[in-house]
């Protein structure tokens, strides 16, 4: 699993529950709490699974909730502002963004060449609602995407209803298997969108 | 026909001599200009109009400075050859463009399609452009996405590099430090001595051995011995100046390197002070210990110095101190 993913879990745990909670998570997952994850270093998938399970136990939240909160945090927290900006390049409006969703794994790989995300399929039903499919093998990505979409709908000022699948005890949030998420747009201009410009503030050299 | 033109996108306008309706041309190329045979801009795409209002009716050659082909000053010059242009606004901001000019089928004018090329990031910032200002097929947005992604990854990489550098410095610091006392270790002393010799400036080497230290270890245990070593290290650190080096070479052996200090009176005074401070009773783990120190000093005037011979001369002087009854400071014979 890519180092950025482990580091995102670490950042999320520290941001939402504090450094002490992170130390407990690290202890449960049998990793060194003082050693930050190297963003570009790929570690085994079991490390990521242990991390998620430990986070779920320490935060006392079911795994799907942890993953959804992680997705929301990726978009909405201050420390991950670059991710929110990169996602907003997906489209000028939330429907535009949804229509570019299938490009998301390609965009991620373009930004960080070793970052492989599962394929996403978007179907628009006859009544205008969407079904979003996330390919196997890691169901967890589906819940993260659910959190990302909730936070991005807010960012675009759109009111949308999301309908994640019920947690299947045998599949599990960390298990294999594909994932289907329903999404209905209620009001595209429900609130003012957060500002977004194509180029960020000038950086001091 | 310029008088009847409306600038709002989407409203019906008479077809330009390109053969395409202006709104169609605009959807394909929002940064196009139609230039009449006399050089007058007849039609400007909506993004060009965002960069400069009122382009239509002005002379193309007064608005733009042609860099390639150099000296082009007429419409036939623009379309000559393959019509590949490099140009920029004459007024500020002097945004640079790449462009292709093609001759129009009738009337001797030209259709010029512009693009920002590599100046796109500055242009988007300066003119507050958004996705709608680019053609759907233009890769500008993907390019800006990549610029953004590069910045994000680079700033992460910079932070990480700083972290790793800090960790490396700390590791080297530990590698050059005596774990018990925090003074430099033998490796660090050897490096510093070599640097001083290479520098060719005068300096002194002061070798020191504790007297009666073995008795402390034997009588009161190693913990008390460690306390004595820590106390001695503190005394050495307190007596040296910035730029001097204090090292523990192992056991109860210490060494000072004193750049620029070669005056025998000053060195002798320093030796006496050190011995006097070390001879003060030391409280170590509930007991009081008494030790002293023997010192040997060798001086280098900076020319033809050799690290090994300097150390062995200082060592010889140290043994002379021991033989002469300990608790004293002896100078090595000659100079190196």
Interface residues (C-beta under 8 A of the other chain):
Chain A: X36 X38 X39 X40 X82 X83 X85 X86 X89 X91 X92 X107 X110 X111 X112 X197 X198 X199 X200 X202 X203
Chain B: X121 X124 X125 X128 X129 X130 X131 X132 X141 X142 X144 X145 X146 X147 X148 X149 X151 X152 X153 X155 X156 X157 X160 X163
